[in-house]
Amino acid sequence: MQSGDTSSQWRVPSTDRKAHLLQPPSPDPYLTMKEVLAVVGVSRSTFSKWRSEGRAPEMIRLPNGELRIRLSVLEAWFDSLPDA
């Protein structure tokens, strides 16, 4: 493999149990609540209120109780907001 060739750089056999650890980062990552609050620029209580009112983007809850949202979902939510 040449130094500039990245096409096979991340390929590993599918039987490798740690293959997911060698994959490049997702182009559509999940964001943490802390990251979402920093991007949106509101407090946790405001965002929680928006969620309870159905005005916040759809999130998923992990088995440990933490919330996550895909970057694409957050971007789509921003795009759906009315212009000021």
N, C-alpha and C positions, 0 to 999 in steps of 0.2 A: 504494500500500500504506500502510495506516495504521500508526502507530508500535506499536500493540499487536498487530497482525496478524502472526503468525509462520508461518502456514500455507504461504506461498509464499516465505518469506525465503531458504530454502536451495535452492530449485529452480533448476537450471541445465540447459541442453540436454544430452541424453545424448551428443551428439557432442563435447562439451567434454572434451579430454584431461585437464584438471585438475579435473574435476567432483568426484572423490573428495576433493580438498583442501577443497572448500567444504561438504562434508556435516557436519552436527552430529556431535559425538562419539557413538560407539556406546553404547547403553544396557547393553551387555554387553562391556566392553573386555577386551583381553588384558592380563594383569599380567606384569611382569618378575619374575625370580627374586628380586631385591632386595625388591620390593614384597610378594611372597608370604612371604618370610622375616620381614619386619616384621609382617605380619598374623598369621602363625602363631606367631611368637615363639620360633623355634628357630634354631640355627646351620645354616649351609650343609651341614656334614658330617652333622648329624642328619637333615636333610631328604633328603640324598643317600642315606643309609642306608635311610630309609623308602622311597624310590623303588626301590632295589635289592631290597627285601623285598616290594614290591608294596603297601605300606601308604599311600602318598602318592597324591594325586589325579593323574589322567591329564594329561600335559602334551604340548605339541608342541615339536618342535625346528625352529627356523628354519634356512634354508640357511647362515647364518653361525655356526651351532652354539648360539646362545642359546636358552634355554627360555622358553616362554610358557604361561600358563594363563588360560582365560576366567574372569571373576569368578563367573559362574553355576556353573561346575564346582567352583571352590573352595568356594562356599557350599553346594553339594550335598554335597561331601565332609564339611564341618563338620557338616551335618545328619545324616549317616550315622554319625557317631562315637557310641559309647555314652556315656550320661550317667555322670558320676563319682559 
